[in-house]
């Protein structure tokens, strides 16, 4: 329990900074990007997750973001009642004329303790490196204005000391999961703290510019309301420095086929990013494959540039369950 105490203390810390993180509207379909304690919280043995977002296409220089992850449950023969999983996560983001980019790769691991038949408590940790890069070739500066017109042959008179830098990164999280044997009722509620080491984030020789710690609270729920219909609400609140984000909404899932091994479900939903965007979601679950597509409509003051256009987002989740013999060990029943 000392580990949980240390994590709880870290989750209460925060520092201000100018640097911010990537984010997805489908946060419920990007679990490891949201909370490392969700590593291994799925039905099956192996999970692949991919998320792609193309934001503000109506702006001359749109933003593109990708997240990919792989995780594998380990040592099930030793942890019959509990669960340990590990994997890897990759993030890539690029924006603007400067092609300002982020590349991030993290090892991720989590341990889930079974409290009783329906409750699990997990702690997770991520450790890795990130790289930020900038390209000034397509940028223009005031010094290139000769008094009458812009002259690209004039020197920019701007000096960027570093065009690329690498930094270490660490994230931590906790999560409580409640689930029923019907495989349609569950609750996840957790908190995470990203960038606990506040790495340096300056393209100049300035160690005072740091990547702020990001504190996030996330919950997602599923419960049946009829034989073929589930309601799946979720919410995310995160704060990083002086910036904050609150996303909430719900999907409705219709079970077209519930036969074991041939499951088919259709999903539709609506989401709101507070004071920023409205989102709409459609998706499909087919046995071990889940695909989701959403689109944001911008409602912030930035609509002057976007004309209300936000961005499409695609998620793909594929799960593998290994076939075990009748006398084999029973793995932890986190579905």
C-alpha positions as CSV (number, residue, x, y, z in Angstrom):
1,X,0.0,0.0,0.0
2,X,3.0,2.3,0.3
3,X,3.2,2.4,-3.5
4,X,-0.4,3.6,-3.7
5,X,0.4,6.3,-1.1
6,X,3.3,7.6,-3.2
7,X,1.3,7.6,-6.3
8,X,-1.5,9.5,-4.6
9,X,0.9,12.2,-3.4
10,X,2.3,12.6,-7.0
11,X,-1.2,13.0,-8.4
12,X,-1.7,16.1,-6.2
13,X,1.4,17.9,-7.6
14,X,1.4,20.2,-10.6
15,X,3.6,22.9,-12.2
16,X,2.8,25.6,-14.7
17,X,4.4,25.6,-18.2
18,X,3.8,26.7,-21.8
19,X,4.0,23.2,-23.2
20,X,0.9,21.0,-23.7
21,X,0.0,17.5,-24.6
22,X,-1.8,15.8,-27.5
23,X,-5.4,14.8,-26.9
24,X,-8.1,12.7,-28.5
25,X,-11.8,13.1,-28.5
26,X,-12.2,9.3,-28.3
27,X,-10.2,9.2,-25.1
28,X,-12.2,6.1,-24.1
29,X,-10.6,4.4,-27.1
30,X,-7.1,5.5,-26.3
31,X,-6.7,3.9,-22.8
32,X,-2.9,3.9,-22.4
33,X,-2.7,7.5,-23.6
34,X,-5.1,8.4,-20.8
35,X,-4.0,6.3,-17.9
36,X,-1.1,3.8,-17.6
37,X,-3.1,1.9,-15.0
38,X,-5.4,0.7,-17.8
39,X,-2.6,-1.4,-19.2
40,X,-4.0,-5.0,-19.3
41,X,-7.6,-3.9,-18.4
42,X,-9.3,-5.7,-21.3
43,X,-10.7,-9.1,-22.2
44,X,-8.1,-11.3,-23.8
45,X,-4.4,-11.7,-23.8
46,X,-3.0,-9.2,-26.3
47,X,-4.4,-5.8,-27.4
48,X,-3.4,-3.5,-30.3
49,X,-4.8,0.1,-30.3
50,X,-4.4,2.7,-33.0
51,X,-5.8,6.3,-33.0
52,X,-5.5,8.9,-35.7
53,X,-6.7,12.5,-35.6
54,X,-6.7,15.2,-38.4
55,X,-7.7,18.5,-36.9
56,X,-8.7,21.8,-38.5
57,X,-8.4,20.8,-42.1
58,X,-9.9,24.2,-43.1
59,X,-6.8,25.9,-41.6
60,X,-3.8,26.2,-44.0
61,X,-1.6,24.1,-41.7
62,X,-3.8,21.4,-40.0
63,X,-2.7,19.2,-37.0
64,X,-2.2,15.5,-37.4
65,X,-1.8,13.2,-34.4
66,X,-1.2,9.4,-34.1
67,X,-1.2,7.1,-31.1
68,X,-0.4,3.4,-31.2
69,X,0.0,0.8,-28.4
70,X,0.6,-2.9,-27.8
71,X,0.1,-4.7,-24.5
72,X,0.3,-8.3,-23.4
73,X,-0.8,-10.0,-20.2
74,X,2.1,-11.8,-18.5
75,X,2.6,-14.5,-15.9
76,X,-1.1,-15.7,-15.8
77,X,0.0,-19.1,-14.4
78,X,1.5,-17.3,-11.4
79,X,-1.2,-14.7,-11.0
80,X,-4.4,-16.6,-11.1
81,X,-6.4,-14.1,-9.2
82,X,-4.5,-11.0,-10.3
83,X,-3.2,-9.5,-13.5
84,X,0.1,-8.1,-14.7
85,X,0.5,-6.6,-18.2
86,X,3.2,-4.8,-20.1
87,X,3.6,-3.2,-23.5
88,X,4.7,-0.2,-25.5
89,X,3.0,3.0,-26.6
90,X,4.0,5.4,-29.4
91,X,2.8,9.0,-30.0
92,X,3.5,11.2,-33.0
93,X,2.1,14.8,-33.6
94,X,2.9,17.5,-36.2
95,X,1.5,21.0,-36.5
96,X,2.0,24.3,-38.2
97,X,4.3,25.8,-40.9
98,X,7.3,25.0,-38.7
99,X,6.3,21.3,-38.7
100,X,6.6,21.4,-35.0
101,X,6.5,17.7,-34.1
102,X,6.4,15.4,-31.1
103,X,7.6,11.8,-31.2
104,X,7.2,9.9,-28.0
105,X,7.8,6.2,-27.1
106,X,7.0,4.7,-23.7
107,X,7.2,1.3,-22.1
108,X,4.0,0.7,-20.0
109,X,3.2,-1.7,-17.3
110,X,0.4,-2.2,-14.7
111,X,-0.5,-4.6,-11.9
112,X,-4.2,-5.2,-11.0
113,X,-5.0,-6.6,-7.6
114,X,-8.3,-8.6,-7.4
115,X,-10.1,-7.3,-4.3
116,X,-13.2,-9.6,-4.7
117,X,-15.2,-11.2,-7.5
118,X,-16.2,-7.9,-8.9
119,X,-13.6,-5.3,-7.9
120,X,-10.0,-4.7,-9.1
121,X,-7.5,-2.0,-8.2
122,X,-4.6,-1.4,-10.5
123,X,-1.5,0.8,-10.6
124,X,0.5,1.6,-13.7
125,X,3.7,3.2,-14.8
126,X,5.1,4.4,-18.0
127,X,8.8,5.3,-18.8
128,X,10.2,6.5,-22.0
129,X,11.7,9.3,-24.1
130,X,10.3,12.0,-26.3
131,X,11.6,14.2,-29.1
132,X,10.5,17.6,-30.2
133,X,11.6,19.0,-33.6
134,X,11.1,22.2,-35.5
135,X,11.8,23.3,-39.1
136,X,12.1,27.0,-39.8
137,X,12.6,26.8,-43.5
138,X,9.0,27.7,-44.3
139,X,8.7,30.4,-41.6
140,X,8.7,34.2,-42.3
141,X,9.8,37.0,-40.0
142,X,9.3,40.7,-39.6
143,X,13.0,41.4,-40.4
144,X,12.3,40.1,-44.0
145,X,10.0,43.0,-44.7
146,X,12.0,45.7,-46.5
147,X,9.6,48.6,-45.8
148,X,7.5,48.0,-49.0
149,X,7.2,44.3,-49.5
150,X,8.2,40.9,-48.1
151,X,11.7,39.9,-49.4
152,X,12.5,36.2,-48.7
153,X,16.2,36.9,-49.6
154,X,16.6,39.1,-46.5
155,X,18.1,37.3,-43.4
156,X,15.6,36.2,-40.8
157,X,17.7,37.6,-38.0
158,X,16.2,34.9,-35.8
159,X,18.4,32.3,-34.0
160,X,17.0,29.0,-32.8
161,X,19.7,27.3,-30.8
162,X,18.3,23.8,-31.1
163,X,16.2,22.4,-33.9
164,X,15.6,19.1,-32.1
165,X,16.0,17.7,-28.6
166,X,15.3,14.5,-26.7
167,X,14.0,14.2,-23.1
168,X,13.1,11.5,-20.6
169,X,9.4,11.1,-19.6
170,X,7.5,9.3,-16.8
171,X,3.8,8.8,-16.1
172,X,1.9,7.1,-13.3
173,X,-1.7,6.2,-12.6
174,X,-4.2,4.3,-10.5
175,X,-7.6,2.8,-11.5
176,X,-10.5,1.1,-9.9
177,X,-12.6,-1.4,-11.9
178,X,-16.0,-2.9,-11.1
179,X,-17.4,-5.5,-13.4
180,X,-20.2,-8.1,-13.4
181,X,-20.1,-11.6,-15.0
182,X,-22.6,-10.6,-17.7
183,X,-19.6,-8.9,-19.6
184,X,-21.9,-5.9,-20.3
185,X,-21.6,-4.1,-16.9
186,X,-18.4,-2.3,-15.8
187,X,-17.1,0.8,-14.3
188,X,-13.6,2.3,-14.6
189,X,-12.6,5.2,-12.5
190,X,-9.0,6.4,-12.3
191,X,-6.5,9.2,-12.1
192,X,-3.1,9.7,-13.6
193,X,-0.2,12.1,-13.5
194,X,1.9,12.5,-16.6
195,X,5.4,14.0,-16.9
196,X,6.2,13.6,-13.2
197,X,9.8,14.6,-14.0
198,X,8.8,17.9,-15.8
199,X,11.3,17.6,-18.6
200,X,12.9,20.6,-20.3
201,X,11.0,21.8,-23.4
202,X,13.0,24.7,-24.9
203,X,14.5,25.2,-28.4
204,X,16.8,27.7,-26.7
205,X,19.4,27.4,-23.9
206,X,16.6,27.9,-21.3
207,X,16.1,25.3,-18.6
208,X,13.1,27.2,-17.1
209,X,10.7,26.1,-19.9
210,X,9.3,22.7,-18.7
211,X,6.6,20.3,-19.7
212,X,4.0,20.7,-17.0
213,X,2.7,17.8,-15.1
214,X,-0.7,16.8,-16.3
215,X,-3.3,15.6,-13.8
216,X,-6.2,13.6,-15.3
217,X,-9.3,12.0,-14.0
218,X,-11.2,9.6,-16.2
219,X,-14.2,7.3,-15.9
220,X,-16.1,5.1,-18.4
221,X,-19.2,3.0,-17.6
222,X,-21.3,0.4,-19.4
223,X,-24.6,-1.0,-18.3
224,X,-27.5,-2.7,-20.2
225,X,-30.9,-1.1,-20.4
226,X,-32.5,-3.9,-22.4
227,X,-31.7,-7.3,-23.8
228,X,-29.8,-5.7,-26.8
229,X,-29.1,-2.2,-25.7
230,X,-26.2,-0.8,-23.6
231,X,-25.5,2.8,-22.5
232,X,-21.8,3.7,-22.2
233,X,-21.2,7.2,-20.7
234,X,-17.7,8.5,-20.0
235,X,-15.9,11.6,-18.8
236,X,-12.4,13.0,-18.8
237,X,-11.1,16.0,-16.9
238,X,-7.4,17.0,-17.2
239,X,-5.4,20.0,-16.2
240,X,-1.9,20.9,-17.3
241,X,-0.4,24.1,-16.0
242,X,-3.0,26.9,-16.6
243,X,-4.9,24.8,-19.2
244,X,-7.7,22.4,-18.6
245,X,-10.0,20.2,-20.6
246,X,-13.4,18.6,-19.8
247,X,-14.9,16.0,-22.2
248,X,-18.1,14.1,-21.5
249,X,-20.8,12.2,-23.4
250,X,-22.2,8.8,-24.0
251,X,-22.4,6.1,-26.7
252,X,-25.3,3.7,-27.1
253,X,-24.5,0.2,-28.2
254,X,-26.9,-2.1,-30.0
255,X,-26.1,-5.8,-29.9
256,X,-27.0,-7.3,-33.3
257,X,-25.5,-10.7,-32.4
258,X,-24.5,-11.9,-28.9
259,X,-23.5,-15.4,-29.9
260,X,-20.1,-16.3,-28.4
261,X,-17.4,-15.9,-31.1
262,X,-19.7,-14.0,-33.5
263,X,-20.6,-10.9,-31.5
264,X,-21.6,-7.8,-33.5
265,X,-22.4,-4.5,-32.0
266,X,-23.2,-1.0,-33.5
267,X,-22.5,2.2,-31.6
268,X,-23.6,5.8,-31.9
269,X,-22.9,8.7,-29.5
270,X,-22.5,12.4,-28.9
271,X,-19.8,14.2,-27.0
272,X,-18.9,17.6,-25.7
273,X,-15.5,19.2,-25.1
274,X,-16.5,22.0,-22.8
275,X,-16.5,25.4,-24.5
276,X,-14.6,24.0,-27.4
277,X,-16.3,21.4,-29.6
278,X,-19.2,19.1,-30.1
279,X,-18.4,15.5,-31.3
280,X,-20.4,12.7,-32.9
281,X,-19.3,9.1,-32.9
282,X,-20.2,5.9,-34.9
283,X,-18.6,2.6,-34.3
284,X,-18.8,-1.2,-34.7
285,X,-17.6,-4.1,-32.6
286,X,-17.1,-7.3,-34.5
287,X,-15.9,-10.2,-32.4
288,X,-12.3,-9.1,-31.5
289,X,-12.2,-6.0,-33.6
290,X,-13.5,-2.5,-32.8
291,X,-13.5,0.4,-35.1
292,X,-14.8,4.0,-34.3
293,X,-15.1,7.2,-36.3
294,X,-15.8,10.6,-34.8
295,X,-16.0,14.2,-36.0
296,X,-15.7,17.4,-34.0
297,X,-17.6,20.6,-34.7
298,X,-15.7,23.6,-33.4
299,X,-17.7,26.0,-31.2
300,X,-14.8,28.0,-29.7
301,X,-13.8,31.5,-30.7
302,X,-11.4,29.8,-33.2
303,X,-14.5,29.3,-35.4
304,X,-13.4,32.5,-37.1
305,X,-10.6,30.5,-38.8
306,X,-12.2,27.0,-38.9
307,X,-15.8,27.9,-39.9
308,X,-16.9,25.4,-37.3
309,X,-14.9,22.6,-38.8
310,X,-13.1,20.5,-36.2
311,X,-11.5,17.2,-37.2
312,X,-12.2,13.5,-38.0
313,X,-10.7,10.9,-35.7
314,X,-10.3,7.2,-36.2
315,X,-9.8,4.4,-33.7
316,X,-9.0,0.7,-34.2
317,X,-8.7,-1.8,-31.4
318,X,-7.8,-5.5,-32.0
319,X,-7.7,-8.1,-29.2
320,X,-6.3,-11.6,-29.3
321,X,-7.4,-14.3,-26.9
322,X,-5.2,-17.4,-26.8
323,X,-6.9,-20.8,-26.7
324,X,-6.2,-22.7,-23.5
325,X,-6.6,-26.4,-22.8
326,X,-9.4,-27.5,-20.4
327,X,-6.9,-28.1,-17.6
328,X,-4.9,-25.0,-18.1
329,X,-4.7,-22.2,-15.6
330,X,-7.4,-19.6,-15.3
331,X,-6.3,-16.0,-16.1
332,X,-7.5,-13.0,-14.1
333,X,-11.1,-12.4,-15.3
334,X,-10.8,-8.7,-16.3
335,X,-12.9,-8.9,-19.4
